[in-house]
Amino acid sequence: MAEQQQPQMVRSEVIAQLFGLSIETVYRLTKEGVIKSQQVKGSTARLYPLMDSIKLYIEHLKGKVAKRDKTFEALNEAKLAESELKLRVMQAEAELAEGRAHSTEDVKRVWGEVMGAFRTRLLSMPTTAADRLVSIEKRTDVIEILREEIATLCGMLQEYDPSAFYAKYNDYEEAVEEEAEMSDDDLEEADA
């Protein structure tokens, strides 16, 4: 039966020098349970089993590196997401500038105009069609006239010219700015 070899026991100063740490840091690591010291018969100071302390400290460092790697990974993912978001914003701005996309406000304004005009034409359809329908006796001719009127109305919904809208929109913006300037002038005159 082989005699069990006792681990080499060393003082905290040796551990500090070996690990490149201060004595205070060695005590803190001991208090945190990263490395362990023991009271040894015949010694007034607590001693550290050398090999076990090295192994435990290496595991501690591996854990710190793994945490740091996860932090860096999360940071890199956040930076990538931010970059992708910035790219999408730039693409959207470019599409807006090139007239390939429209802002929500513009879409609301255009569809408000289109639907308003469509509603007006739809409500006037019985009046305009009535003149053409008064003298017609054949049912199929009536149906054909109504189909033509409906097709004309539906065609309005398909006709959209972005440049025409933006020209009208720019004229509207200029008018609003002029009105605002006139209002400011009126206020200055009233104050005087």
C-alpha positions in Angstrom: 0.0 0.0 0.0 1.5 3.3 -1.1 1.7 6.0 1.4 -0.4 9.0 0.5 1.8 12.0 -0.2 1.0 15.2 1.7 0.3 18.3 -0.4 3.0 21.0 -0.4 1.7 23.8 1.8 2.9 27.4 1.3 2.3 30.8 2.9 0.1 33.5 1.4 3.2 35.4 0.3 4.2 32.6 -1.9 0.7 32.4 -3.5 0.7 36.2 -4.0 4.1 36.1 -5.7 3.2 33.0 -7.8 -0.1 34.6 -9.0 1.3 38.1 -9.3 -1.2 39.4 -6.8 -1.0 41.5 -3.6 -1.4 39.7 -0.2 -4.7 41.6 0.2 -6.0 40.1 -3.0 -5.0 36.6 -1.9 -6.9 37.1 1.4 -9.9 38.4 -0.6 -9.8 35.4 -2.9 -9.6 33.2 0.2 -12.6 34.9 1.8 -14.6 34.6 -1.5 -13.8 30.8 -1.6 -11.8 31.0 -4.8 -8.8 29.4 -3.1 -8.6 27.7 0.3 -6.2 27.9 3.2 -6.0 25.5 6.2 -4.6 25.6 9.6 -1.6 23.2 9.7 -0.2 21.7 12.9 3.0 23.4 14.0 2.3 26.6 12.0 0.9 29.8 13.4 -0.3 31.1 9.9 -2.8 29.4 7.7 -1.2 27.7 4.7 -2.3 27.0 1.2 -2.0 23.7 -0.6 0.1 24.7 -3.6 -1.3 22.5 -6.4 -4.9 22.8 -5.4 -4.5 26.6 -5.1 -3.1 26.8 -8.6 -5.9 24.6 -10.0 -8.6 26.6 -8.3 -7.1 30.0 -9.4 -6.9 28.8 -13.0 -10.6 27.7 -12.9 -11.4 31.2 -11.4 -9.6 32.9 -14.2 -11.4 30.7 -16.8 -14.7 31.7 -15.4 -13.8 35.4 -15.5 -12.7 35.0 -19.2 -16.0 33.2 -20.0 -18.0 36.0 -18.4 -16.0 38.6 -20.2 -16.4 36.7 -23.5 -20.2 36.6 -23.0 -20.2 40.3 -22.2 -18.2 41.1 -25.3 -20.5 38.8 -27.3 -23.5 40.6 -26.0 -21.9 44.0 -26.7 -21.0 42.9 -30.2 -24.5 41.7 -30.8 -25.9 45.1 -29.6 -23.5 47.0 -31.8 -24.5 44.8 -34.8 -28.1 45.4 -34.1 -27.5 49.1 -33.8 -25.5 49.1 -37.1 -28.3 47.2 -38.8 -30.9 49.7 -37.5 -28.8 52.6 -38.7 -28.4 51.0 -42.1 -32.2 50.5 -42.3 -32.8 54.1 -41.3 -30.3 55.3 -44.0 -32.0 53.1 -46.6 -35.4 54.5 -45.7 -34.1 58.0 -45.8 -32.5 57.3 -49.2 -35.8 55.8 -50.5 -37.7 58.9 -49.3 -35.1 61.2 -50.9 -35.3 59.3 -54.2 -39.1 59.2 -54.2 -39.3 55.4 -53.9 -41.0 55.6 -50.5 -43.2 58.1 -48.8 -43.5 59.2 -45.2 -46.6 58.2 -43.2 -47.8 61.8 -43.2 -47.5 62.0 -47.0 -49.4 58.7 -47.5 -52.2 60.0 -45.2 -52.3 63.2 -47.1 -52.4 61.6 -50.5 -55.0 59.0 -49.6 -57.0 61.7 -47.9 -57.0 63.6 -51.2 -57.6 60.6 -53.4 -60.4 59.3 -51.2 -62.0 62.7 -51.0 -62.0 63.1 -54.8 -63.2 59.5 -55.2 -66.1 60.1 -52.7 -67.1 63.3 -54.6 -67.1 61.5 -58.0 -68.9 58.5 -56.5 -71.6 60.7 -55.1 -72.0 62.6 -58.4 -72.2 59.4 -60.4 -76.0 59.1 -60.2 -76.3 62.7 -61.5 -73.9 62.3 -64.4 -75.2 58.8 -65.3 -78.8 59.9 -65.1 -78.6 62.2 -68.1 -77.2 59.3 -70.2 -79.7 56.8 -68.8 -82.9 58.7 -69.2 -83.6 57.8 -72.8 -82.2 54.2 -72.7 -84.7 51.4 -72.7 -82.4 48.4 -72.9 -81.3 47.0 -69.6 -77.9 45.9 -71.1 -77.2 49.4 -72.3 -77.9 50.8 -68.7 -75.5 48.2 -67.3 -72.8 49.1 -69.8 -73.1 52.8 -68.9 -72.9 52.1 -65.2 -69.9 49.8 -65.8 -68.1 52.6 -67.7 -68.8 55.1 -64.9 -67.5 52.6 -62.2 -64.4 51.9 -64.3 -63.7 55.6 -64.6 -64.0 56.0 -60.9 -61.8 53.0 -60.2 -59.2 54.3 -62.6 -58.9 57.4 -60.3 -57.6 55.1 -57.6 -55.0 53.7 -59.9 -53.7 57.0 -61.1 -51.0 58.3 -58.7 -48.2 60.6 -59.9 -45.7 61.1 -57.0 -44.2 64.2 -58.7 -47.6 65.8 -59.1 -48.3 65.2 -55.4 -44.9 66.6 -54.3 -45.4 69.7 -56.5 -48.8 70.3 -54.9 -47.4 69.5 -51.5 -44.5 71.9 -51.9 -46.9 74.6 -53.1 -49.0 73.9 -50.0 -45.9 74.1 -47.7 -44.9 77.4 -49.3 -48.4 78.8 -48.8 -48.3 77.7 -45.1 -44.9 79.4 -44.6 -46.1 82.6 -46.3 -49.2 82.6 -44.1 -47.1 82.1 -41.0 -44.9 85.0 -42.1 -47.9 87.2 -42.7 -49.3 86.3 -39.3 -46.0 87.3 -37.7 -46.0 90.6 -39.5 -49.6 91.2 -38.4 -48.6 90.5 -34.8 -45.7 92.9 -35.0 -47.9 95.6 -36.4 -50.5 95.0 -33.6 -47.7 95.3 -31.0 -46.4 98.6 -32.5 
